[in-house]
Amino acid sequence: MKAFILTIILFFTFNQKVYSALTTITCDYDTFASVKQVEPTTEIMQLTFTVDIETSEAQVIRKNGISDVDLYPTGGGFTFVEINERGNVLTTTVDIHGKSAHSRNTILDSELIPSQFYGSCDYN
């Protein structure tokens, strides 16, 4: 656990775009991909993540509320994983340059409805 916290602290400390007091990452997604096609979104989807570096706890803030997410550092960024109340898995990966992909693996009426959004994030 100490190694995990140290990785997060080092990531935020040495990333030139990030201030040492980082608590918020705001992501805007303007491209959508489904099983059928890739297309621009009709409305920008925005996700805002808050990260408590001391506890390694993270949350996602959407129009419809706030949810806890798990935070995983990766080689050149990090991934947030959320399992919603229906058991669907949502992942958001952000690289150190701010590029991001948000993936949903949703089952609705017993059918898989996969989708992915592409966009960019700002570190505040």
C-alpha positions in Angstrom: 0.0 0.0 0.0 2.9 2.4 0.8 4.3 1.8 -2.7 1.0 2.6 -4.3 0.6 5.9 -2.4 4.3 6.8 -3.2 3.6 6.1 -6.9 0.6 8.5 -6.9 2.5 11.2 -5.1 5.5 10.9 -7.4 3.2 10.9 -10.5 1.5 14.1 -9.4 4.7 15.8 -8.1 6.8 15.3 -11.3 4.1 15.8 -13.9 4.8 19.3 -15.3 1.1 19.9 -15.9 0.1 19.1 -12.4 0.4 21.2 -9.3 1.5 19.5 -6.1 -1.9 20.1 -4.5 -3.8 18.3 -7.3 -7.2 17.2 -6.2 -9.3 17.5 -9.4 -9.0 16.1 -13.0 -11.7 17.3 -15.4 -12.2 15.3 -18.6 -14.2 16.3 -21.7 -15.2 13.6 -24.3 -16.1 14.7 -27.8 -15.9 11.4 -29.7 -18.1 8.3 -29.2 -17.6 4.7 -30.4 -20.2 2.0 -30.3 -20.4 -1.4 -31.9 -21.9 0.2 -35.0 -19.7 3.3 -35.6 -17.4 6.0 -34.4 -18.9 9.5 -34.4 -18.6 12.9 -32.7 -20.8 13.3 -29.7 -23.9 15.5 -29.9 -23.1 16.9 -26.4 -19.7 16.9 -24.7 -19.7 14.3 -21.9 -17.8 15.6 -18.8 -16.4 13.6 -15.9 -14.5 15.2 -13.0 -12.4 13.0 -10.7 -11.2 14.0 -7.3 -8.2 12.2 -5.8 -7.1 12.2 -2.1 -3.4 11.6 -2.5 -3.0 10.8 1.2 -5.6 8.0 1.3 -5.6 7.0 -2.4 -9.3 7.4 -2.5 -11.0 8.8 -5.6 -14.4 9.8 -6.8 -16.1 10.6 -10.1 -18.5 13.5 -10.3 -21.1 13.5 -13.0 -24.3 15.4 -13.8 -26.3 12.8 -11.9 -24.1 12.4 -8.8 -20.9 11.3 -7.2 -19.5 7.7 -7.1 -16.5 6.2 -5.5 -13.9 4.7 -7.9 -10.8 2.7 -7.6 -7.5 4.3 -8.7 -4.7 2.3 -10.4 -1.5 3.9 -11.5 -0.2 2.7 -14.9 3.2 3.2 -16.7 2.4 6.6 -18.0 -0.8 7.6 -16.3 -3.6 6.1 -14.3 -6.9 4.3 -14.6 -10.1 4.8 -12.6 -12.5 1.8 -12.3 -16.1 2.0 -11.2 -18.6 -0.8 -10.8 -22.1 0.8 -10.7 -25.1 -0.3 -8.8 -26.2 -2.6 -11.6 -22.8 -4.3 -11.7 -21.7 -2.7 -15.0 -18.0 -1.9 -15.2 -16.8 1.6 -16.3 -13.1 2.5 -16.8 -11.4 5.7 -17.5 -7.7 5.9 -18.4 -5.8 9.1 -18.5 -2.2 9.4 -19.7 0.3 12.0 -18.5 -0.4 14.2 -21.5 -4.1 14.4 -20.7 -5.5 12.1 -23.4 -8.3 9.9 -22.1 -10.6 7.0 -23.0 -13.7 6.2 -21.0 -15.2 2.7 -21.6 -18.5 1.3 -20.5 -19.4 -2.3 -20.5 -23.1 -2.1 -19.9 -25.7 -4.9 -19.9 -29.3 -3.6 -20.6 -32.2 -6.0 -20.9 -29.7 -9.0 -21.0 -27.8 -7.5 -23.9 -24.2 -6.2 -23.9 -24.0 -2.5 -25.0 -20.3 -1.6 -25.1 -19.2 1.9 -25.8 -16.1 4.1 -25.6 -15.6 7.8 -25.4 -12.4 9.6 -26.4 -11.3 13.0 -25.1 -8.9 15.0 -23.0 -8.4 16.0 -19.4 -7.1 19.0 -17.5 -5.4 18.8 -14.2 -6.6 21.5 -11.8 
